[in-house]
């Protein structure tokens, strides 16, 4: 079994990042985590996480005060799920961050 972990910044200020972990066995993807984190008030906070814990691929939208919203994503191939999760976060991180900040201000 092999684990690959890396991160990519989504902005030019290095305050928005995509953290990715992929586990493979004999070249086949067996587990993934794709997480969007934002530097807010000098702390890295998780805002969106895709993974396949609980036995199924899903998205957790995370909010302040340990609130979260779980959404099942019907993609069977983990390779496709990995691509989907990464592209969704790249396309929508600003939307996810704004929603998080609105909850933070309440």
N, C-alpha and C positions, 0 to 999 in steps of 0.2 A: 504494500500500500504506500502511496506517495501523496504528500500534501504540498500544494503550492499556494503561497499567500503573497499578495502584493496590493499596492494601493495606487490610485491615480487621483490627481487633483482635477476638479471640475471647473475651477476658476483660476484666474491669473494671480490672485492674492494668496493662494494656498490656504483658504479657509473653508473650502467645501471639498470633501473627498469621498471617493468610492473605494471601499475596502472589499477585497475579493479573496475567498478561500475555496480551493477546489481540491477534493480528495479523489484520487483515481486508484483503480486496482487493475493491473495488467492493461493499462491504457484506456480503461472505461471509467467515465465519470460516475462516482457512486454517492457523492455528497457535495453540496455547494452552499456557500453563504455569500450573498452580495449585499453590502450594507452602505447606506449613505449616511455620512456624519458631517456635522457642521460645527465650526468653532464659534460658540456663543458664550459671551462673557468669560473668555479665556478658558473654556472647557470644551472638549470634544463631546458632542451629544449625538447619539444615534437617533435618526429621524425615520428612516425606512430600512427594513431588512427583508430580504428574500431568503428563504431557506427551505429545506425539506425535512426539518425535524417534525416530530409527530407523525411521520410516515407519509407525508404528502407535501407537494410544493405549494408554498403560499407566500403572501406578502404581509408583513406586520408593519402597520403604520403606527409609529410610536409618538406619544405625546408627553408633555410634562406630567408630573405626579404619577408616573408609572402606568398611565392609561395606554391601551393599545387597541388597535382594530385589526383583526385577522381576516384576510381575504384569500380564499382558495383560488389558485390559478390552475386551470385545466391544461397543463402541458405535461405530456408523459416522458419525453426525452429530457434528461438533465442537461444535455448539451444545448438543446433548444431553450430550456428554461434559463440557463446561464446567459445566453445571448439576449433573451427577452428582458431579464432583470437588469442587466447592464444598460441596455438601450433605453429602457423605461426611466431609469434614474438619470441618465445623461440628458434625456429629453425633458424631464419634469422636475428636476431637483429644486428649481426656484419655486414651483407651485407647492411642493411638499414642505419646503422651509417656511414659506409664508403661512401655511396652515398651522404649522407647529408654533410659529411666533404668535399667531392670534390666540391660541390656547394658552401660551405662556403669559400673555398680557392680562388674561382674565383673572 
